[in-house]
Amino acid sequence: MTRIAIGVGENENIIQACHIFKEKHPKNDIILIYSDEDLIKAVLDRNIDCVIRGSLPASNIMNQLKEKYPNLSRATYINKEGYELLLTPVGIDEGNTVEDRYKLAIQCSDFLKQVGKKPKIAILAEGREDDFGRGKEVSNSLKESKKLTKLIQENTDDEVKNYHILIEKAINDKCNVIIAPNGRVGNIIFRTLVLLNSWPSYGAITFGMDRTYIDTSRDQSIDGYVRSLILAELLTKD
């Protein structure tokens, strides 16, 4: 039996999702958690196979987890009609440096290889290539995207391309790792694809820890939380 703990906050979609999942997957034990402190305890409890943040607030939980696991990072897993991708960074205070985003790219690549898939990495920036000079932030973003692409090319054998601001081309090319220029942009991409356009998200896979932890949006639908429970079951089986 797989033991899955999930956080219950203000979004009651969690409760309904647990009922739906339990009906179809009766061999799993679902533990409802109602506070940040108890969720952290569940993460550290070796008798629990997987923890899902559910609809509890992220900031306090992530801060506490990072005290225990300082190299913590995450990437949202999205699967739409046979096209799957990892989107990162998605936390508004994550991925602020080239080094941070390089680490995320490597972690996403390693994860895909572990599950038998070939990484195809897209690097994004805050403008087109010929937008250089149209403001300090845009120019810095373009320079950093070029540096990040070169780092990945020089240190891995992964397929990688700098798409600059053209995320639509990265998606059309079926890139399965999309590296946003920072966590704020990544969070907006997530909300646009998942919460606005209903692309199915299974939650964010968390790297840098020896536990299975899935981060989720507080605004997710019932189906979205069911998908996170399904992902939890799959990851613990592996």
Salt bridges, closest charged atoms under 4 A:
ASP29 OD2 - ARG3 NE 3.27
GLU84 OE2 - LYS117 NZ 2.94
GLU94 OE2 - ARG74 NE 2.76
GLU99 OE2 - LYS147 NZ 3.92
ASP131 OD1 - ARG134 NH1 2.93
GLU144 OE1 - ARG101 NH2 2.78
GLU154 OE2 - LYS150 NZ 3.96
ASP157 OD1 - LYS113 NZ 3.81
ASP158 OD1 - LYS113 NZ 3.02
ASP210 OD2 - ARG46 NH2 2.98
ASP215 OD1 - ARG53 NE 2.57
ASP215 OD2 - ARG74 NH1 2.32
ASP219 OD2 - ARG191 NH1 3.34
GLU233 OE1 - HIS25 ND1 3.09
GLU233 OE2 - LYS237 NZ 4.00
